[in-house]
Structure formats: structure tokens, C-alpha cells
């Protein structure tokens, strides 16, 4: 992995996100994907149904593989520059699309789901992510303020906080196609969405979320595996 941290930080400050190709190797993310599949299978045995909307939260709470992955030095080296020197992991999730989970994610800012101190998330492609199979798209500069989310969430796909479809000029959005192992670091006010999966193939993504370990913030019942991964609280 080779990238210029100064340029990456400049990009992040200006746009609210940074695209980092090949953060992990293809073999590494294939192993993470297999671990996701095993976790989903275990959860299905416990609950009989899971992730009808293609999302499962709390991988690190269930898996030593992800407990280790959330503290990967490659992630933390970047976060220490764009977030803070003291970094706390909060929670992670897997998001997958398939021949049955094909819908696009609507435009939204993650901050509306948790409020409080700002968090940074990392969208890690476990498969090659393309427009055809539902890669991420982001709106540059939208991280500078919260935007009213007044979209209709009655499609059964989750995302209770979303913008109206006509609220975004799609011509200004950046599409983040990535090879497996690439990642997008983004602020929780950065507007983002995904393309639908029209490929008929799977597309898996792992998304861990972090905050400044010294920031005053809310306590979250879903952050059951939270831990300081660099520095101190």
C-alpha cells in the first residue's frame, strides 16, 4: 500500500472522504468475507432469520478476527491523521448485496443515526466494487453541516433517515469504484449512497466506525465491543 498521507488528509478536509485503493490485499479481505459468512450463518442458526436488508451489525462483538482487524495499523495510521491521535473503535457491520438483495442505499448522513460527537467510518470492499454491483457514491463537501433528512422510508429496506431522491444533484457525486481491498474513509456528515446491484453477483463490504477517544459523546447500547485502539481515553 502506497499513498501520500498529506494529500489524503487534504482530500478528506476538502471533500469529507478519502478513497484509498489497496488498503488491504485481496487475500486479506477474502478471509474477512469468509468470516462474515460464518458469522451470518451462526446468527441465522440462533434467530432463524437475519439481515433481510443486507446488513448485520456487531461483527467484532462476535469474532476475534474482527476484533483484531479493527485495530489494524494501516487503518489507524490514517485515522490518526484525519481524526485524532487517540482513537476509539465503536462498532462495525457487514453490508452485502446479492441476487436477492439488490436495492440501492438512499442518500443519507450517518450522523442522524447517532448524533453526538462526529464519527469516521471506513467502507472496505471485500469484493471488487463497481457501478454494476452497487459501489459507493459520495457528495463532496457535504460534511460541513447537517442536512434535513425528510425522505420517505416506507420501501422496507431500512434507512429510516434519508434524503428525498430529488434533493441531490447526482451529476456532482463521486462514484468510488474499488478493487477488493480498497477503502473509503468518510466523515459521518458526508452524504453517501450506493448504486443498485444489477450484476447478479455478490458484493460484500465491511464498515468499522471510530471516534476521538477523548471526545465528549453519548453512550451507545450498540457499541458493545467498543475499545480504544490507539492512544488513551
Beta strands, then each sheet from edge to edge (+ up, - down):
strand 1: 17-20
strand 2: 55-57
strand 3: 87-97
strand 4: 119-125
strand 5: 136-139
strand 6: 173-176
strand 7: 183-187
strand 8: 192-194
strand 9: 203-212
strand 10: 227-230
sheet 1: 1+ 7- 4+ 9- 3+ 2-
sheet 2: 1+ 7- 4+ 9- 3+ 10-
sheet 3: 6+ 5- 8+
end
